[in-house]
């Protein structure tokens, strides 16, 4: 295994600074796939998992709103007049849905109404992606919100069921490795090495040599502890790639045709940084994270690492992670650590969450290429790349979020990898790209005959025919049986 960084896990790593541990983006361990569940517990013993309560709220106009929606909480915070207007807006959207639901704004407004869309979705989403909501394809809404609508939210709020797991957005508990998600990947690395496998850190893939059979060798650059770079070439029989899909294409030698390279360059990512601020434990909050919809602050979300696990923080203190969605090279990405700590401290105070005087110290974590962007035409570019890889490099197998340019959950990424390994080792013919496409992947409701209803295939977004990648993944039918 080749890893360009000096730690394993990618965005699912656990970062440690002076004994404080940070989960980059927050990772709730929840799955409906037995193979994934079994694998988790084969890597970590049960005592290394915590069962944690799920809690998230939305901060808007100085008030915290429960999420999922609780009618009395929303009514109290919005006020009677705004609540009535919001419900009326929802009813209007149901009677006369937006004509264009191919983008985020139309898709969400059709399910919540325009007033709630503007209050609870627009500002945060535009922070995440750095573009107008009308430029974001509906696929992302279908992935993040899935089958939840104002109606289903009210039903679940009025008639809650303990252990709710039918709609992923509504789960009330999840598993969590006690020292963060990186614990799983660290233990997995130990197991691979104990079994004789080779895991090479600080080893970046720079070129994939190919002939008419596919990729035959991989060129790498190893960076030692002193910064020296050592090139090396490794023979390749099968290549499982989780590197960003555009980088995979552009590393091919001989190069991919120009139209395939153009498709790769057209794909983009959103980058991410966390400012972790140490504060007294009393300054924390019970939420795993709070979504910041207030437009006056640039921060998008605030995690309380102590609410994820007491093993991430220290006695008497907790650590709040302020998350900023950025692009490499912009003003925030290029800002100094000290300036970013000062900004995060100021915004924490501005939002009324923690007074600036309570912040004791801060740390920075930058994460490039955290989110594949679902802009207009992204799905067509992916199709171009998939078709070319299948023909020119059939022994190259993209998997996971960046590898497939899909905004996947962790368990979905694991399913794509598990099925790929079965294809290589056992000769199966799983269509990995079809994971979450078939009707029985969707979760909102189950009919009496066992068929799943309420599938989000009909979201209207581009690429709807190839699925969203956000429903709980299950094993797809093989290409042979599907044919």
CORVENVEN-V142069 format. One record per residue. N is the residue number from 1. RES is the residue in three letters. PSI is psi as a letter, one per 40 degrees, with the letter a starting at -180 (NA if undefined). OMEGA is omega in whole degrees, 0 to 359 (none if undefined). Layout:
n=<N/N>
res=<RES/RES>
psi=<PSI/PSI>
omega=<OMEGA/OMEGA>
//
This chain:
n=<1/2/3/4/5/6/7/8/9/10/11/12/13/14/15/16/17/18/19/20/21/22/23/24/25/26/27/28/29/30/31/32/33/34/35/36/37/38/39/40/41/42/43/44/45/46/47/48/49/50/51/52/53/54/55/56/57/58/59/60/61/62/63/64/65/66/67/68/69/70/71/72/73/74/75/76/77/78/79/80/81/82/83/84/85/86/87/88/89/90/91/92/93/94/95/96/97/98/99/100/101/102/103/104/105/106/107/108/109/110/111/112/113/114/115/116/117/118/119/120/121/122/123/124/125/126/127/128/129/130/131/132/133/134/135/136/137/138/139/140/141/142/143/144/145/146/147/148/149/150/151/152/153/154/155/156/157/158/159/160/161/162/163/164/165/166/167/168/169/170/171/172/173/174/175/176/177/178/179/180/181/182/183/184/185/186/187/188/189/190/191/192/193/194/195/196/197/198/199/200/201/202/203/204/205/206/207/208/209/210/211/212/213/214/215/216/217/218/219/220/221/222/223/224/225/226/227/228/229/230/231/232/233/234/235/236/237/238/239/240/241/242/243/244/245/246/247/248/249/250/251/252/253/254/255/256/257/258/259/260/261/262/263/264/265/266/267/268/269/270/271/272/273/274/275/276/277/278/279/280/281/282/283/284/285/286/287/288/289/290/291/292/293/294/295/296/297/298/299/300/301/302/303/304/305/306/307/308/309/310/311/312/313/314/315/316/317/318/319/320/321/322/323/324/325/326/327/328/329/330/331/332/333/334/335/336/337/338/339/340/341/342/343/344/345/346/347/348/349/350/351/352/353/354/355/356/357/358/359/360/361/362/363/364/365/366/367/368/369/370/371/372/373/374/375/376/377/378/379/380/381/382/383/384/385/386/387/388/389/390/391/392/393/394/395/396/397/398/399/400/401/402/403/404/405/406/407/408/409/410/411/412/413/414/415/416/417/418/419/420/421/422/423/424/425/426/427/428/429/430/431/432/433/434/435/436/437/438/439/440/441/442/443/444/445/446/447/448/449/450/451/452/453/454/455/456/457/458/459/460/461/462/463/464/465/466/467/468/469/470/471/472/473/474/475/476/477/478/479/480/481/482/483>
res=<UNK/UNK/UNK/UNK/UNK/UNK/UNK/UNK/UNK/UNK/UNK/UNK/UNK/UNK/UNK/UNK/UNK/UNK/UNK/UNK/UNK/UNK/UNK/UNK/UNK/UNK/UNK/UNK/UNK/UNK/UNK/UNK/UNK/UNK/UNK/UNK/UNK/UNK/UNK/UNK/UNK/UNK/UNK/UNK/UNK/UNK/UNK/UNK/UNK/UNK/UNK/UNK/UNK/UNK/UNK/UNK/UNK/UNK/UNK/UNK/UNK/UNK/UNK/UNK/UNK/UNK/UNK/UNK/UNK/UNK/UNK/UNK/UNK/UNK/UNK/UNK/UNK/UNK/UNK/UNK/UNK/UNK/UNK/UNK/UNK/UNK/UNK/UNK/UNK/UNK/UNK/UNK/UNK/UNK/UNK/UNK/UNK/UNK/UNK/UNK/UNK/UNK/UNK/UNK/UNK/UNK/UNK/UNK/UNK/UNK/UNK/UNK/UNK/UNK/UNK/UNK/UNK/UNK/UNK/UNK/UNK/UNK/UNK/UNK/UNK/UNK/UNK/UNK/UNK/UNK/UNK/UNK/UNK/UNK/UNK/UNK/UNK/UNK/UNK/UNK/UNK/UNK/UNK/UNK/UNK/UNK/UNK/UNK/UNK/UNK/UNK/UNK/UNK/UNK/UNK/UNK/UNK/UNK/UNK/UNK/UNK/UNK/UNK/UNK/UNK/UNK/UNK/UNK/UNK/UNK/UNK/UNK/UNK/UNK/UNK/UNK/UNK/UNK/UNK/UNK/UNK/UNK/UNK/UNK/UNK/UNK/UNK/UNK/UNK/UNK/UNK/UNK/UNK/UNK/UNK/UNK/UNK/UNK/UNK/UNK/UNK/UNK/UNK/UNK/UNK/UNK/UNK/UNK/UNK/UNK/UNK/UNK/UNK/UNK/UNK/UNK/UNK/UNK/UNK/UNK/UNK/UNK/UNK/UNK/UNK/UNK/UNK/UNK/UNK/UNK/UNK/UNK/UNK/UNK/UNK/UNK/UNK/UNK/UNK/UNK/UNK/UNK/UNK/UNK/UNK/UNK/UNK/UNK/UNK/UNK/UNK/UNK/UNK/UNK/UNK/UNK/UNK/UNK/UNK/UNK/UNK/UNK/UNK/UNK/UNK/UNK/UNK/UNK/UNK/UNK/UNK/UNK/UNK/UNK/UNK/UNK/UNK/UNK/UNK/UNK/UNK/UNK/UNK/UNK/UNK/UNK/UNK/UNK/UNK/UNK/UNK/UNK/UNK/UNK/UNK/UNK/UNK/UNK/UNK/UNK/UNK/UNK/UNK/UNK/UNK/UNK/UNK/UNK/UNK/UNK/UNK/UNK/UNK/UNK/UNK/UNK/UNK/UNK/UNK/UNK/UNK/UNK/UNK/UNK/UNK/UNK/UNK/UNK/UNK/UNK/UNK/UNK/UNK/UNK/UNK/UNK/UNK/UNK/UNK/UNK/UNK/UNK/UNK/UNK/UNK/UNK/UNK/UNK/UNK/UNK/UNK/UNK/UNK/UNK/UNK/UNK/UNK/UNK/UNK/UNK/UNK/UNK/UNK/UNK/UNK/UNK/UNK/UNK/UNK/UNK/UNK/UNK/UNK/UNK/UNK/UNK/UNK/UNK/UNK/UNK/UNK/UNK/UNK/UNK/UNK/UNK/UNK/UNK/UNK/UNK/UNK/UNK/UNK/UNK/UNK/UNK/UNK/UNK/UNK/UNK/UNK/UNK/UNK/UNK/UNK/UNK/UNK/UNK/UNK/UNK/UNK/UNK/UNK/UNK/UNK/UNK/UNK/UNK/UNK/UNK/UNK/UNK/UNK/UNK/UNK/UNK/UNK/UNK/UNK/UNK/UNK/UNK/UNK/UNK/UNK/UNK/UNK/UNK/UNK/UNK/UNK/UNK/UNK/UNK/UNK/UNK/UNK/UNK/UNK/UNK/UNK/UNK/UNK/UNK/UNK/UNK/UNK/UNK/UNK/UNK/UNK/UNK/UNK/UNK/UNK/UNK/UNK/UNK/UNK/UNK/UNK/UNK/UNK/UNK/UNK/UNK/UNK/UNK/UNK/UNK/UNK/UNK/UNK>
psi=<h/h/h/d/i/e/i/i/e/b/e/e/i/h/h/h/h/f/e/i/h/h/h/h/e/h/h/h/h/h/i/e/h/d/d/d/d/d/d/d/e/d/d/h/i/d/e/e/h/i/h/i/i/h/h/i/i/h/h/h/f/e/i/h/h/i/h/i/h/h/d/d/d/d/d/d/d/d/i/d/d/d/d/d/d/d/d/d/d/d/d/d/d/d/d/g/i/h/d/h/e/e/i/d/d/d/d/d/d/d/e/e/i/d/d/d/d/d/d/e/d/d/d/d/d/d/d/d/e/f/i/i/d/e/e/h/i/e/d/d/d/d/d/d/d/b/e/h/i/d/d/d/d/d/d/d/d/d/g/i/h/h/f/h/e/d/h/d/d/e/i/e/i/i/i/h/h/d/f/i/d/d/d/d/d/d/d/d/d/d/d/d/d/d/e/e/i/h/h/h/i/f/h/h/h/d/i/h/h/i/a/e/d/a/h/e/i/h/h/i/h/h/h/i/e/e/e/i/h/h/i/i/h/h/i/h/d/i/h/h/h/e/i/h/d/d/d/d/d/e/e/i/h/i/i/i/i/d/d/d/d/d/d/d/d/e/i/i/i/h/i/h/i/h/h/h/h/h/i/i/d/e/e/a/i/e/i/d/i/h/h/h/e/h/e/e/i/d/i/d/i/h/i/h/d/d/e/d/h/e/e/e/a/i/h/e/i/i/h/h/h/h/h/h/h/i/h/h/e/a/d/d/d/e/i/i/d/d/d/d/d/d/d/d/d/d/d/d/d/d/e/e/d/h/i/d/e/e/h/d/i/i/i/h/h/h/h/i/f/d/h/h/h/g/i/h/e/d/d/d/d/d/d/d/d/d/d/d/d/d/d/d/g/e/e/h/g/h/i/a/c/d/d/e/f/h/g/i/i/d/d/d/d/d/d/d/d/d/d/d/d/d/d/d/d/e/e/i/f/h/g/d/e/e/h/e/d/i/d/e/e/i/e/d/i/h/i/d/e/e/i/h/i/f/i/f/d/f/e/e/i/i/e/d/e/e/i/d/e/e/i/h/i/i/h/i/i/i/d/d/d/d/NA>
omega=<180/181/183/183/180/174/178/173/182/179/178/178/166/180/180/176/176/177/175/181/185/175/186/179/180/184/174/180/178/178/172/182/182/181/179/178/180/180/177/186/170/179/181/174/184/183/177/176/171/170/188/175/177/175/175/175/179/176/180/178/176/181/180/180/176/174/5/185/170/190/184/177/180/180/180/183/181/189/186/184/181/178/179/178/181/178/178/178/177/180/179/180/178/180/180/182/175/182/182/176/179/179/186/184/182/182/182/180/179/184/182/187/186/183/179/175/182/182/194/185/190/187/182/182/179/171/183/190/178/180/177/182/178/176/181/184/185/180/183/177/180/181/187/185/180/188/181/174/178/180/180/178/179/178/181/178/182/182/183/176/180/179/182/178/184/177/188/181/188/180/184/173/178/175/180/175/194/177/176/185/180/179/181/184/175/178/179/177/178/181/178/181/179/180/179/178/183/176/184/177/180/182/183/174/182/182/174/180/182/171/185/177/185/180/183/180/179/176/183/171/178/179/182/186/180/177/178/182/181/179/179/177/182/175/183/172/175/182/172/189/170/176/181/184/178/181/177/182/185/177/183/178/3/184/173/176/187/182/177/176/179/177/179/181/180/178/182/181/172/182/197/171/179/170/183/184/178/181/174/182/181/180/180/178/186/183/165/174/175/176/183/179/180/185/183/179/180/179/181/185/178/176/166/185/177/178/175/180/176/180/177/187/183/183/176/181/169/182/178/181/178/188/179/179/192/169/177/179/179/189/180/181/183/181/179/178/182/180/180/175/179/178/181/178/180/183/176/178/180/182/179/180/180/177/183/182/181/182/185/178/181/180/180/171/177/182/178/175/182/186/171/186/177/176/185/177/183/184/177/178/178/179/178/181/180/182/181/179/181/182/189/183/184/178/175/188/176/177/170/187/182/181/182/184/177/183/189/162/180/183/176/178/180/179/180/179/180/181/177/178/177/178/183/188/187/180/176/181/176/173/187/181/181/178/181/179/187/189/186/174/191/200/195/181/181/180/184/181/177/179/177/179/179/181/181/173/187/183/179/181/174/181/182/183/180/173/185/183/184/177/180/187/171/184/178/172/178/179/182/182/180/178/none>
//
